[in-house]
Amino acid sequence: MQPTLTIDLDAIRGNWRNLARQNGGETAAVVKANAYGLGADRVAPALAEEGARHFFVAIAEEGAALRRILGPGPTISVFSGHMPGDAELIASADLVPMINSIDQMLRHVEALPGHPFGVQLDSGMNRLGMEPAEWGALRDIALAQNPVLVMSHLACSDEPQHGMNDFQLRTFAELTHGLDVPLSLSATGGILMGPDYHFDLSRPGIGLYGGLPFIDAQPVAYLDIPVIQVREVAPGESVGYGNTWIARRPTRVATIAAGYADGVLRGMGPKAYVYAGETRCKVLGRISMDLIGVDVTGIEPVPDHVELLGRHQSIDTLADAAGTIGYEILTALGARYARRYTGG
């Protein structure tokens, strides 16, 4: 019996709707990495039905796949811009590359003259986009080609008081001063920081899928894992690889059918819990490839499954246990789950 990953499409739609109400401009949707691991083939149509008309992906191949899902109409923008060999996909799937450099600009206008494009500026994150000097040299040439969007990306929007936010806001405003082009700076965190960060379009991602910094997000992913076997472990005996957990008292241990091959990160083991009904159960020992031991002492009867994600703990709870972020928890979810979609 497989673990079951349940994805609540109504919750995703509700999270988009809630963010759109707080946003002063158009609200797009980021569905890169297969909608953060939850299935772009189901998530993107649900968001389109809710009203999203602009979608963002990481690479052209994702954009082409999304176009097959959504059909004509919605705008699909590609963060990586116009990479070598992308021209055919960009043209055939009607994608909008977000140009990141002079080289990409030249490649685009030579290969696809007149095809829509956007521009990504580096306002201080030093990840993607044209730096101020590069933009200064290219600005007039780029504007003559009529970009459909100019954007940048905030590095610290999950920390509203961080000084980097104000610095990037001022830098972006300076770089785009006087432009008669739609502007975009914010993802989820920027929307929550208020109107100064909204501009013409915002691009929520993690907030759609139930993650921080959107504390009012509805939970989206629910993961139930079957119990394979239950055993009694005597004091002094160990559980799992490496003998890292040794019983100090008689302990009932359930072995459940998931592991790091399913995206349950190995590093979360020492701090992780699952839930049997309303009872929190400690993960014991190391998380292995396919199996995890959990303490079900005193639970009667032992359930036939336990909850790893859902009503009792969020992706960010698991992320804290693993020393990571909710994004990694979602995108790591493996292919062996039986996926079930509700709502939509």
For each residue, the residues with C-beta under 8 A, 3 or more apart:
1: 226 257
2: 226 257 336 337 338
3: 223 224 225 226 257 258 262 336 337 338
4: 223 224 305 337 338 339 340
5: 221 222 223 333 337 338 339 340
6: 221 222 223 224 310 339 340 341 342
7: 12 38 39 42 43 220 221 222 339 340 341 342
8: 11 12 218 219 220 221 222 342 343
9: 12 13 42 43 46 341 342 343 344
10: 13 14 342 343 344
11: 8 14 15 210 218 219 220 343
12: 7 8 9 15 16 38 43 46 47 208 209 220
13: 9 10 16 17 46 47 49 50 343 344
14: 10 11 17 18 218
15: 11 12 18 19 204 207 208 209 210 214 217 218 220
16: 12 13 19 20 27 29 47 50 51 52 204 208
17: 13 14 20 21 50 51
18: 14 15 21 22 216 217
19: 15 16 22 23 27 188 191 202 204 207 208 214
20: 16 17 23 27 51
21: 17 18
22: 18 19 191 192
23: 19 20 26 27 191 198 202
24: 195 198
25: 198 199 200 201 202
26: 23 53 54 200 201 202
27: 16 19 20 23 51 52 191 201 202 204
28: 52 53 54 55 56 77 184 201 202 203 204
29: 16 44 47 52 54 55 56 203 204 205 208
30: 55 56 57 187 203 204 205 208
31: 34 35 36 40 43 44 47 55 56 57 66
32: 35 36 56 57 58 62 79 205
33: 36 37 58 62 331
34: 31 37 38 39 40
35: 31 32 38 39 40 42 43 44 209
36: 31 32 33 205 206 208 209 327 330 331
37: 33 34 263 330 331 332 333
38: 7 12 34 35 42 43 209 220 221 330 333
39: 7 34 35 42 43 339 341
40: 31 34 35 43 44 62 65 66 69
41: 44 45 69
42: 7 9 35 38 39 45 46 341 344
43: 7 9 12 31 35 38 39 40 46 47
44: 29 31 35 40 41 47 48 55 66 69 70
45: 41 42 48 49 69 70 344
46: 9 12 13 42 43 49 50 343 344
47: 12 13 16 29 31 43 44 50 51 52 55 208
48: 44 45 51 52 53 70 74
49: 13 45 46 344
50: 13 16 17 46 47
51: 16 17 20 27 47 48
52: 16 27 28 29 47 48 55 74
53: 26 28 48 73 74 75
54: 26 28 29 74 75 77 201
55: 28 29 30 31 44 47 52 66 70 74 75 76 77
56: 28 29 30 31 32 76 77 78 79 203 205
57: 30 31 32 62 63 66 76 77 78 79
58: 32 33 62 78 79 80
59: 62 63 78 79 80 83
60: 63 64 78 80 83 86 89 90 93 95 97
61: 64 65 89
62: 32 33 40 57 58 59 65 66 78
63: 57 59 60 66 67 76 77 78 89 90 93 95
64: 60 61 67 68 89 92 93 95
65: 40 61 62 68 69
66: 31 40 44 55 57 62 63 69 70 76
67: 63 64 70 71 72 76 93 94 95
68: 64 65 71 93
69: 40 41 44 45 65 66
70: 44 45 48 55 66 67 73 74 76
71: 67 68
72: 67 94
73: 53 70
74: 48 52 53 54 55 70
75: 53 54 55 96 148
76: 55 56 57 63 66 67 70 93 94 95 96
77: 28 54 55 56 57 63 95 96 97 98 118 149
78: 56 57 58 59 60 62 63 81 82 86 90 95 96 97 98
79: 32 56 57 58 59 98 120 128
80: 58 59 60 83 97 98 100 128
81: 78 97 98 99 100 101 104 108 120 128
82: 78 86 87 90 97 99 104 107 108 111 112 117
83: 59 60 80 86 104
84: 107
85: 88
86: 60 78 82 83 89 90 97
87: 82 90 91 107 111 112
88: 85 91 92
89: 60 61 63 64 86 92 93 95
90: 60 63 78 82 86 87 93 95 97 112 115
91: 87 88 94 112 115
92: 64 88 89
93: 60 63 64 67 68 76 89 90
94: 67 72 76 91
95: 60 63 64 67 76 77 78 89 90
96: 75 76 77 78 116 117 118 148 149
97: 60 77 78 80 81 82 86 90 104 108 117 118
98: 77 78 79 80 81 117 118 119 120 149 151
99: 81 82 104 105 108 117 118 119 120 130 142 147
100: 80 81 104 120 128 129 130
101: 81 104 105 130 134
102: 105 106 130 134 137 138
103: 106 107
104: 81 82 83 97 99 100 101 107 108
105: 99 101 102 108 109 138 141 142 145
106: 102 103 109 110
107: 82 84 87 103 104 110 111
108: 81 82 97 99 104 105 111 112 115 117
109: 105 106 112 113 145
110: 106 107 113
111: 82 87 107 108
112: 82 87 90 91 108 109 115
113: 109 110
114:
115: 90 91 108 112
116: 96 148
117: 82 96 97 98 99 108 145 147 148
118: 77 96 97 98 99 147 148 149 150 151
119: 98 99 130 135 142 147 149 150 151
120: 79 81 98 99 100 128 129 130 150 151 152 153
121: 129 130 132 135 150 151 152 172 175 176
122: 125 126 127 128 129 130 131 132 152
123: 129 152 153 154 168 171 172 175 185
124: 155 164 167 168 171
125: 122 128 129 152 153 154 155 168
126: 122
127: 122 153 155
128: 79 80 81 100 120 122 125 153
129: 100 120 121 122 123 125 152 153
130: 99 100 101 102 119 120 121 122 134 135 138
131: 122 134 135
132: 121 122 135 136 171 175
133: 136 137
134: 101 102 130 131 137 138
135: 119 121 130 131 132 138 139 175
136: 132 133 139
137: 102 133 134
138: 102 105 130 134 135 141 142
139: 135 136 142 143
140: 143 144
141: 105 138 144 145
142: 99 105 119 138 139 145 147
143: 139 140 146 147 179 181
144: 140 141
145: 105 109 117 141 142
146: 143
147: 99 117 118 119 142 143 150 181
148: 75 96 116 117 118 181 182
149: 77 96 98 118 119 181 182 183 184 201
150: 118 119 120 121 147 176 179 181 182 183 184
151: 98 118 119 120 121 183 184 185 201 203
152: 120 121 122 123 125 129 168 171 172 175 184 185
153: 120 123 125 127 128 129 185 187
154: 123 125 157 164 165 168 185 186 187 189 190 197
155: 124 125 127 164 168
156: 159 162 164 165
157: 154 160 165 186 187 188 189 190 192 193 197 213
158: 189 212 213
159: 156 162 165
160: 157 165 189 192 193 213
161:
162: 156 159 165
163: 166 167
164: 124 154 155 156 167 168
165: 154 156 157 159 160 162 168 169 193 197
166: 163 169 170
167: 124 163 164 170 171
168: 123 124 125 152 154 155 164 165 171 172 185
169: 165 166 172 173 185 196 197
170: 166 167 173 174
171: 123 124 132 152 167 168 174 175
172: 121 123 152 168 169 175 176 183 185
173: 169 170 176 177
174: 170 171 177
175: 121 123 132 135 152 171 172
176: 121 150 172 173 179 181 183
177: 173 174
178:
179: 143 150 176 183
180:
181: 143 147 148 149 150 176
182: 148 149 150 199 200 201
183: 149 150 151 172 176 179 199 200 201
184: 28 149 150 151 152 199 200 201 202 203
185: 123 151 152 153 154 168 169 172 190 197 198 199 202
186: 154 157 189 190 191 193 197 198 199 202 203
187: 30 153 154 157 190 191 202 203 204 205 206 207
188: 19 157 191 192 204 205 206 207 208 211 213 214
189: 154 157 158 160 186 192 193 213
190: 154 157 185 186 187 193 197 198 202
191: 19 22 23 27 186 187 188 197 198 202 204 207
192: 22 157 160 188 189 207 213 214
193: 157 160 165 186 189 190 196 197
194: 197 198
195: 24 198
196: 169 193
197: 154 157 165 169 185 186 190 191 193 194 202
198: 23 24 25 185 186 190 191 194 195 202
199: 25 182 183 184 185 186 202
200: 25 26 182 183 184
201: 25 26 27 28 54 149 151 182 183 184
202: 19 23 25 26 27 28 184 185 186 187 190 191 197 198 199
203: 28 29 30 56 151 184 186 187
204: 15 16 19 27 28 29 30 187 188 191 207 208 214
205: 29 30 32 36 56 187 188 208 209
206: 36 187 188 209 211 212 214 326 327 330
207: 15 19 187 188 191 192 204 211 213 214 217
208: 12 15 16 19 29 30 36 47 188 204 205 217 220
209: 12 15 35 36 38 205 206 217 220 221 315 330
210: 11 15 217 218 219 220 221 314 315 326
211: 188 206 207 214 217 314 315 316 326 327 330
212: 158 206 215 316 326
213: 157 158 160 188 189 192 207
214: 15 19 188 192 204 206 207 211 217
215: 212
216: 18
217: 15 18 207 208 209 210 211 214 220
218: 8 11 14 15 210
219: 8 11 210 222 309 310 311 314
220: 7 8 11 12 15 38 208 209 210 217
221: 5 6 7 8 38 209 210 309 310 315 330 333
222: 5 6 7 8 219 307 309 310 311
223: 3 4 5 6 258 307 308 309 310 333 337
224: 3 4 6 305 306 307 308 310
225: 3 256 257 258 274 292 305 306 307 308
226: 1 2 3 256 257 304 305
227: 230 254 255 256 257 302 303 304 305 306
228: 255 256 257 291
229: 254 255
230: 227 252 253 254 255 296 302
231: 252 253 255
232: 250 251 252 253
233: 237 239 247 250 251 252 253
234: 237 247 250
235: 247 248 249 250
236: 246 247
237: 233 234 246 247
238: 243 244 245 246 247 285
239: 233 245 247 253 284 285 293
240: 243 244 245 284 285 286 288 293
241: 244 285 286 288
242: 285 286
243: 238 240 246
244: 238 240 241 285 286
245: 238 239 240 284 285 293
246: 236 237 238 243
247: 233 234 235 236 237 238 239 250 251
248: 235
249: 235
250: 232 233 234 235 247 297
251: 232 233 247 284 295 297
252: 230 231 232 233 295 296 297 298 299 302
253: 230 231 232 233 239 284 293 294 295 296
254: 227 229 230 281 293 294 296 302 306
255: 227 228 229 230 231 291 292 293
256: 225 226 227 228 274 291 292 293 294 305 306
257: 1 2 3 225 226 227 228 290 291
258: 3 223 225 262 264 290 291 292 308
259: 262 264 287 288 289 290 291 292
260: 263 264 265 266 287 288 289
261: 289 290 334 336
262: 3 258 259 290 333 334 336 337
263: 37 260 329 332 333 334
264: 258 259 260 268 287 292 308
265: 260 268 287 318 322 324 328 329 332
266: 260 269 286 287
267: 322 323 324
268: 264 265 271 272 283 287 318 321 322 323
269: 266 272 283 285 286 287 292
270: 283
271: 268 320 321 322
272: 268 269 282 283 287 318 321 322
273: 280 281 282 283 313 321
274: 225 256 280 281 283 292 294 306 307 308
275: 278 279 280 281 306 307 310 312 313
276: 279 281 296 299 302 303 306 307
277: 299 303
278: 275 312
279: 275 276 299
280: 273 274 275 312
281: 254 273 274 275 276 294 295 296 299 306
282: 272 273 294 295
283: 268 269 270 272 273 274 287 292 293 294
284: 239 240 245 251 253 293 294 295
285: 238 239 240 241 242 244 245 269 293
286: 240 241 242 244 266 269
287: 259 260 264 265 266 268 269 272 283 292
288: 240 241 259 260 291 292
289: 259 260 261
290: 257 258 259 261 262
291: 228 255 256 257 258 259 288
292: 225 255 256 258 259 264 269 274 283 287 288
293: 239 240 245 253 254 255 256 283 284 285
294: 253 254 256 274 281 282 283 284 306
295: 251 252 253 281 282 284
296: 230 252 253 254 276 281 299 302 303
297: 250 251 252
298: 252
299: 252 276 277 279 281 296 302 303
300:
301:
302: 227 230 252 254 276 296 299
303: 227 276 277 296 299 306
304: 226 227
305: 4 224 225 226 227 256
306: 224 225 227 254 256 274 275 276 281 294 303
307: 222 223 224 225 274 275 276 310 311 312 313
308: 223 224 225 258 264 274 313 318
309: 219 221 222 223 313 314 315 318 329
310: 6 219 221 222 223 224 275 307 313
311: 219 222 307
312: 275 278 280 307
313: 273 275 307 308 309 310 317 318
314: 210 211 219 309 317 318 326
315: 209 210 211 221 309 318 319 326 329 330
316: 211 212 319 320 325 326 329
317: 313 314 320 321
318: 265 268 272 308 309 313 314 315 321 322 326 329
319: 315 316 322 323 324 325 326 328 329
320: 271 316 317 323
321: 268 271 272 273 317 318
322: 265 267 268 271 272 318 319 328 329
323: 267 268 319 320
324: 265 267 319 328 329
325: 316 319 328 329
326: 206 210 211 212 314 315 316 318 319 329 330
327: 36 206 211 330 331
328: 265 319 322 324 325 331 332
329: 263 265 309 315 316 318 319 322 324 325 326 332 333
330: 36 37 38 206 209 211 221 315 326 327 333
331: 33 36 37 327 328
332: 37 263 265 328 329
333: 5 37 38 221 223 262 263 329 330 337
334: 261 262 263 337
335:
336: 2 3 261 262
337: 2 3 4 5 223 262 333 334
338: 2 3 4 5
339: 4 5 6 7 39
340: 4 5 6 7
341: 6 7 9 39 42 344
342: 6 7 8 9 10
343: 8 9 10 11 13 46
344: 9 10 13 42 45 46 49 341
